[in-house]
Amino acid sequence: MLKLKKYPKISRYWYIRGTIKGQYIYESTGTLDRAKAEELRLKREREVYDQVVLGRERPTTFAEAVAGYVRAGGEARFLMPILDHFQDTPIQAIRQADIDDIASKLYPNAKASTINRQCISPIISVLNYARDAEMPGANLRKIKRRPETRPVVTPASDDHIDRLLPHLAEGLRALILMMTYTGLRTGEALRVRPEDVRDGYIHAGYTKNGEPRMVPAPEGWEYPAGGWGYTTTQGVGAALRRAHEAAGLPYRDGHELGRHGFAARWLRSGGSMKGLQLAGGWKKFQIPAEIYGHLEITDVHDRMRQLSRKNPQEIRKTQNEGES
């Protein structure tokens, strides 16, 4: 029979300890309440009885599924606050409403893309792992992500950037040039140090997806002697606003000048969307395809027009002959 014990030198919580049906149990209840601990003790006894005597498998808890997922190489980056919420909840009991509830609690004011990336997608990954690993209680369940609406991207044009550059301090000018020719994000670019620029490459150790990147340094570009002049994206944004006002230009933020500007340059030069994914360091092809697909189709239309411009007289003659 299982009993409740306290071990003050180890923990303040009640522990369940004993042997039942040949199984030795020694685990924390996670509670200071004796009545609650007693409920958990009785529940644990029933679980062991069902498993040993009746041959029923105890359903896998979310905590156990997370442990297996991480041991198998899964990404644990956003899982801790989710784990604190679900803990010993059986994975078969987790429903869409439960996931929507924890998403709203953890990220009440976040965009749908953030909620999907940092909450719903990690949960789906854990549940899929449990199913593939055939963990007890795991089953196939459709979990919906939040619908995302991506704004139409408007990269800063080359002319816009050229007119803005004279109004930027030396360090910020070098930063924007590096970003618009490499696709580095503002936060990633600010962390680049002089020693990170070597052998014709810029080595970015910190990136949004957690993987270091190495990108070619722009031709003729040099790391500014006085550094960037700014340490935060907020500082860069404020300086860019002042520069735009001085230049009489509509405001474009660091992303529109840098990463979006780089993508537009790449596609205009004839680069493929797959190449853009690799050059920009996106893990999935779908991301740049969704963000910059409208830029690529514009280039496709221009190329289609060029086909007919090669010999419009011949096309018109051929069409007229066909009608007669």
Buried (B, 14 or more C-beta within 10 A) or exposed (E): EBEBEBEEEEEEBBBBBBEBEEEEBEEBBBBEEEEEBBEBBEEBBEBBEEBEEEEEEBBBBBBBBBBBBBEEEBEEEBBEBBBEBBEEBBBBEBEEEBBBEBBEEBBEEBEBEBBBBBBBBBBBBBBBBBBEEEBBBBEEBEBEBBEEEEEEBEBBEEEBBEBBBEBBBEBBBBBBBBBBBBBBBBBBBBBBEEEBBEEEBBBBEBBEEEEEBEBEBBEEBEBBEEBBBBEEBEBBBEBBEEBBEEBEBEEBBBBBBBBBBBBBBBBBEEBEBEEBBEBBBBEEEEEBBEBBBEBBEEBEEEEEEEEEEEEEEEEEEEEEEEEE
